[in-house]
Amino acid sequence: MTTANETTCAELVESITDYLEATMQEAERRRFEAHLDECLYCVNYLEQTRQTIAALGELSEESITPDAREGLLEAFRGWRS
């Protein structure tokens, strides 16, 4: 059971970009890191995300074909619902 001040795994996944880009508010970052202290699964997810970013480098929108772009957009439409 989590309290209102704890970050869940789902919340961590949703906010990982903010954490990696250092745009997270201080209190949220502390909750995020406290969750990492307790959850090996999320530590692994964070490391996999970092490795993916390092492997891919920076992709520009122009480097993705229109068909691939549409496929990606379609795959993520409604993912939160």
N, C-alpha and C positions, 0 to 999 in steps of 0.2 A: 504494500500500500504506500502511496506517495502522499506527501503533504503539498499544500499550495506552493511552497517555496522550493520544491524539488522539480528537476527537469526529468521528463519521461524519455524513453528511447525515441518515441515518435517525434517529440519536440526537438530532440537533438538532431535527428535526421533533417527536419525542416529548417533548422537554423545553422547547419554546419557551414554553409557558405559565408554567413555573417561572421562566424567564428574565425574561419580561415582568412577572411579579408580584414579582420580586426575592426569590424564596424559594429560590433555588439556592445550594448550598454554594459557598464562595469558589473552591475548586480546580476544581469543575465549571464555574463561570462563566468562569474563565480559559481552560479548554479550549474552551468554547462560543465565546468571543470570538476565540480563536486560529483556530478553524475559519472564523469569519466573515472574518477577515483574508485567508483563502486561497480562499474559495468565493463567487463572485459570485451563484451560484444561491441559496444560503442567505441571502445579504444581501437578495436580491429577495424571497424567501419571508418573511423577517422583516418587511420593509417592507409587503408585502401583508397580513400578519397585523395589523400595527399599523393600517393603513388600514381594514381590515374592522372591527376593534374600534371605531375612531373613528366609522365610518359607522353602525354598529348601536347604539352606546351600550350601555346595560345593559338586557338583556331579563330580565324576571321569568318564572318558571315559569308564572304565571297568564296571561301574555300569549300563550301558545302553546296552541292548541286541542288537545284530547286526541288527535285524529287526527294532527295534525302532530307532536306529541310522540312518539307511538308510531312514526310514520314515521322520525323522527330516531333514536330508539333502535334500531329495526330496522336502519337503514343502518349503524350503528356496531357492532352486535353482531358479535363475532368478527373485528374489523378487524385485530387483531394476529396472528391465526392464519394 
